[in-house]
């Protein structure tokens, strides 16, 4: 639809009579002769590292002022691009940000320039076909446009950050692989914590996904057949059929310090509390902290592990089922155990439902 108002109405009627075919050309003023692609959005959030107050763009207060899901793109001083997606309109999980708060957030992330995209239910971010946020509509909303980045080199898929091969069913195994956008000559190296090479391979590979063996046959285990503990490194160097070179490195930790966490699934707790056993196993001496979190991730009962320093072996912590200062709680909670050893920090979570026990009538 073409609309002309005022003096432009007569010109439009003469140049584009009803039923005729017309060709419309949009000119930018000033001209952008070197711009080959662009994406629209708004309002502007950050300029020269400072928040933009009053961008004089056509947005209404209802779009800018309330806390809502927000989306933004920014650029760091070194030219790198950053993306931000903030969930909102979900009490107990995330209420979102105002547009001004979004600008300050982009500055905290290091952006020297930034602008917003459509907010609300349109705030969606995904990578490798996986949705990464929680849209406020409860599902992905059909949208007409998106900012898309395509990787054109060799890509190492993210490994399990911390492997605990103790047989408790949590992060027992590791899966390593890489993906090539085009046919490439590649070199892959898997390095042990001591810097020695556990696996190495070179050769031509077709576009697609390729596995990296782990444990590497004869190269990943110690004298007793267990996986070597510590920080591992996997690296890929690739040259594709257009002679473009890319490299990528990822690390992960093998650490079986903490395992076999067990918490009862359900407990009815009276006003005075009820002993709830929390059991786990330490493969080596560690300092331990146990806390209870609600569904929003807030700590409702800290400091359950006393003594904090513990020797290797089976461990037991007693919780009375109450919150801070002995207050009663109810709902779904997470018991979190954190162990700090010579290898670093390990963490395990277990779910529990607490109900308030009702005293029998007399």
C-alpha positions in Angstrom: 0.0 0.0 0.0 1.3 3.4 -0.9 -0.1 6.4 0.9 0.4 10.1 0.1 -0.7 12.9 2.4 -1.1 16.6 1.8 0.8 17.9 -1.2 2.2 14.4 -1.9 -1.3 13.0 -2.5 -1.6 14.6 -5.9 1.9 13.6 -7.0 1.3 10.0 -5.9 -2.1 9.9 -7.8 -0.4 11.1 -10.9 2.6 8.7 -10.7 0.9 5.7 -9.4 -2.7 5.5 -10.6 -4.9 2.7 -9.2 -4.2 -0.6 -10.9 -0.8 0.3 -12.3 2.5 -1.4 -11.6 5.1 0.8 -9.9 8.7 0.5 -9.0 9.7 2.0 -5.6 13.3 3.0 -4.8 14.4 4.0 -1.3 17.3 6.4 -1.0 19.3 6.9 2.2 20.2 10.4 3.2 23.2 10.7 3.6 24.2 8.0 1.1 25.9 4.8 2.4 27.9 3.7 -0.6 30.1 1.1 1.2 27.3 -0.6 3.2 26.6 -4.0 1.6 24.2 -5.4 4.3 22.4 -4.0 7.3 19.9 -5.0 10.0 17.2 -2.8 11.5 16.5 -2.4 15.2 16.2 0.1 17.9 16.4 2.2 19.9 20.1 3.0 20.1 21.3 2.0 23.6 25.0 2.9 23.8 27.1 5.4 21.9 30.9 5.9 22.6 30.6 3.8 25.7 27.8 5.9 27.3 24.1 5.1 27.6 21.9 6.9 25.2 19.2 8.9 26.9 16.4 9.9 24.5 17.4 8.4 21.2 14.5 10.4 19.5 13.3 7.3 17.8 9.7 6.4 17.3 9.2 4.1 20.4 6.4 4.5 23.0 6.9 4.5 26.8 5.1 1.2 27.0 7.8 -0.3 24.8 10.7 1.2 26.8 9.8 1.7 30.4 8.3 -1.6 31.9 10.6 -4.5 32.8 10.2 -7.0 30.0 12.3 -9.6 28.0 14.9 -7.7 26.1 17.3 -8.4 23.2 20.3 -6.4 22.2 23.4 -6.4 20.0 26.6 -4.6 20.8 30.2 -4.1 19.8 33.3 -4.1 22.0 36.2 -1.7 21.6 38.2 -4.4 19.8 35.4 -4.8 17.2 34.0 -8.1 18.6 30.2 -8.4 18.5 28.2 -9.5 21.6 24.6 -10.5 21.8 22.4 -10.3 24.9 19.0 -11.9 25.5 17.3 -11.3 28.9 14.2 -13.3 29.9 11.3 -11.6 31.6 7.6 -11.6 32.6 8.3 -14.8 34.6 8.0 -14.0 38.3 10.3 -16.1 40.4 12.6 -16.7 37.5 13.2 -13.4 35.7 11.2 -10.2 35.6 13.3 -8.7 32.7 14.8 -5.2 32.3 13.7 -1.7 31.3 15.3 -0.3 28.2 17.6 1.9 30.4 18.7 -1.1 32.4 19.4 -2.9 29.2 21.7 -0.1 28.1 23.6 -0.2 31.4 23.9 -4.0 31.1 25.4 -3.7 27.7 28.0 -1.2 29.1 28.8 -3.6 31.9 29.4 -6.3 29.2 31.9 -3.9 27.6 29.9 -2.6 24.7 31.0 0.8 23.3 28.0 0.9 21.0 24.8 -1.1 21.1 21.2 -1.1 20.0 18.1 -3.1 21.0 16.0 -5.4 19.0 12.3 -6.4 19.4 11.5 -7.3 23.0 8.8 -9.3 24.7 7.9 -12.7 23.4 10.2 -12.1 20.4 13.3 -12.4 22.7 14.7 -15.7 21.5 18.3 -16.9 21.2 19.4 -20.3 19.8 22.7 -22.0 18.8 23.2 -25.2 16.9 19.4 -25.7 16.7 19.0 -25.5 20.5 16.9 -22.9 22.3 19.1 -21.2 24.9 16.6 -19.0 26.8 13.1 -19.3 28.1 10.7 -17.1 26.0 8.0 -15.4 27.9 5.3 -17.0 25.7 6.3 -20.4 26.9 7.4 -21.3 23.4 9.2 -19.9 20.4 7.2 -17.2 18.7 7.0 -17.1 14.9 9.0 -14.1 13.9 9.7 -12.4 10.5 13.3 -11.6 11.0 16.4 -12.6 12.9 20.1 -11.8 13.3 22.0 -14.9 12.2 25.7 -15.7 12.5 27.1 -18.6 10.5 30.4 -20.2 11.3 32.6 -20.9 8.3 35.5 -22.8 9.7 36.2 -25.7 12.1 34.1 -25.8 15.3 34.8 -27.9 18.4 31.5 -28.9 20.0 31.4 -28.0 23.7 32.5 -30.9 25.9 31.1 -31.8 29.3 32.9 -29.2 31.4 33.7 -31.6 34.2 33.8 -35.4 33.9 33.5 -37.5 37.0 34.1 -41.1 36.0 33.1 -42.8 39.2 30.0 -44.7 38.1 27.3 -42.6 39.9 25.5 -41.8 36.6 26.4 -38.1 36.6 28.9 -36.8 34.0 30.5 -40.2 33.9 31.5 -40.0 30.2 32.8 -37.4 27.8 31.9 -36.9 24.1 34.2 -35.0 21.9 33.7 -34.0 18.2 34.3 -31.3 15.7 32.3 -29.9 12.8 33.6 -28.7 9.4 31.7 -26.2 7.3 33.6 -27.3 4.2 36.0 -30.0 3.2 39.2 -29.3 5.0 42.7 -30.5 5.9 42.7 -30.9 9.7 44.9 -31.6 12.7 43.4 -32.6 16.0 45.3 -32.9 19.3 44.1 -34.1 22.7 46.5 -33.2 25.5 46.7 -34.7 29.0 46.9 -32.5 32.1 50.7 -32.9 32.2 51.0 -31.5 28.7 51.7 -34.8 27.0 49.7 -35.8 23.9 47.1 -38.5 24.4 45.7 -38.4 20.8 46.7 -36.8 17.5 45.4 -37.1 14.0 45.8 -35.3 10.7 44.4 -35.6 7.3 41.7 -34.5 4.8 38.1 -34.6 6.2 34.8 -34.0 4.5 32.3 -31.3 5.6 30.2 -32.5 8.6 30.7 -33.8 12.1 33.6 -36.0 13.1 34.2 -37.7 16.5 37.3 -37.5 18.6 38.0 -40.6 20.6 38.0 -40.2 24.4 39.2 -42.1 26.3 41.9 -42.3 23.5 43.0 -46.0 23.2 46.1 -46.4 25.4 46.5 -42.7 25.9 44.0 -41.4 28.5 44.3 -43.7 31.4 46.8 -44.0 34.2 48.6 -47.1 35.5 45.5 -48.5 37.2 43.3 -47.9 34.1 41.5 -44.9 35.5 41.1 -41.7 33.5 44.0 -39.2 34.2 42.6 -36.5 36.4 43.1 -32.8 35.8 42.5 -30.3 33.0 42.5 -31.7 29.4 42.9 -29.7 26.2 41.5 -30.5 22.8 42.6 -28.4 19.8 41.8 -28.4 16.1 43.6 -26.6 13.2 41.9 -26.6 9.8 42.5 -25.3 6.3 39.4 -25.5 4.1 39.1 -25.9 0.3 39.2 -22.1 0.0 42.5 -21.9 1.8 40.9 -20.3 4.9 42.6 -21.3 8.2 40.8 -21.6 11.5 41.8 -22.9 14.9 39.9 -23.6 18.1 40.7 -24.9 21.6 38.5 -26.2 24.4 39.3 -27.6 27.8 37.6 -29.8 30.3 38.4 -31.3 33.7 38.4 -34.9 34.8 37.7 -35.0 38.6 36.0 -37.8 40.5 36.4 -36.1 43.9 32.6 -35.8 44.5 30.0 -38.5 43.7 27.0 -40.6 44.6 24.9 -37.8 46.1 21.7 -39.1 47.5 18.8 -37.1 49.1 15.3 -38.4 49.8 12.8 -37.4 47.1 10.0 -36.3 49.5 9.8 -35.4 53.1 6.9 -34.2 55.3 8.5 -31.9 57.9 6.7 -30.9 61.1 7.1 -27.5 62.8 10.1 -28.6 64.9 11.9 -30.1 61.9 12.8 -33.6 60.8 16.2 -35.1 60.2 16.8 -35.5 56.5 20.0 -37.5 55.5 22.2 -36.1 52.8 24.9 -38.6 51.7 27.7 -38.5 49.2 31.2 -39.8 48.6 34.6 -38.1 48.4 37.5 -39.8 46.5 40.0 -37.5 48.2 40.1 -35.0 51.1 38.1 -31.8 50.3 36.4 -28.8 51.9 32.7 -29.3 51.6 29.7 -26.8 51.6 26.1 -28.0 51.5 23.2 -25.6 50.9 19.5 -25.7 49.9 18.1 -23.6 47.1 14.5 -22.8 46.1 13.2 -23.0 42.5 14.4 -19.4 41.8 17.9 -20.4 42.8 17.9 -18.5 46.1 19.7 -20.0 49.1 17.1 -20.9 51.8 19.5 -22.9 54.0 23.2 -22.4 53.8 26.1 -23.9 55.8 25.0 -27.5 56.4 28.4 -29.2 56.1 30.1 -29.1 59.5 33.0 -29.9 59.7 33.8 -28.4 56.3 37.2 -30.2 55.9 36.6 -33.9 55.3 38.7 -36.9 54.5 38.0 -39.3 51.6 35.2 -41.8 52.1 31.4 -41.9 52.5 29.9 -38.7 54.0 26.7 -37.9 55.8 25.1 -34.5 56.5 21.9 -34.0 58.5 19.4 -31.3 57.6 16.4 -30.6 59.7 14.2 -29.7 56.7 13.8 -26.1 57.8 14.9 -22.8 56.2 16.9 -19.9 57.6 16.5 -19.2 61.3 14.4 -22.4 61.7 11.5 -21.3 59.6 9.3 -23.8 57.8 9.5 -24.1 54.1 7.6 -26.1 51.5 7.9 -26.8 47.8 10.5 -28.1 45.4 14.1 -27.5 46.5 17.6 -28.4 45.4 20.3 -29.7 47.7 23.7 -28.5 46.4 27.0 -30.0 47.5 30.2 -28.2 46.6 33.6 -29.9 47.2 36.9 -28.0 46.8 40.0 -30.2 46.5 43.5 -30.1 45.1 42.0 -30.6 41.7 39.5 -27.7 41.9 35.8 -27.3 42.6 33.2 -30.0 42.1 29.4 -29.6 42.4 26.4 -31.9 42.5 22.7 -31.2 42.8 19.8 -33.3 44.0 16.1 -32.5 44.1 13.8 -32.8 47.0 10.1 -31.9 47.8 9.3 -30.6 51.2 5.8 -30.6 52.6 4.6 -29.2 55.8 3.4 -32.0 58.1 0.1 -31.4 59.8 -0.1 -32.3 63.5 -2.8 -34.9 64.2 -6.0 -33.7 65.8 -6.7 -34.6 69.4 
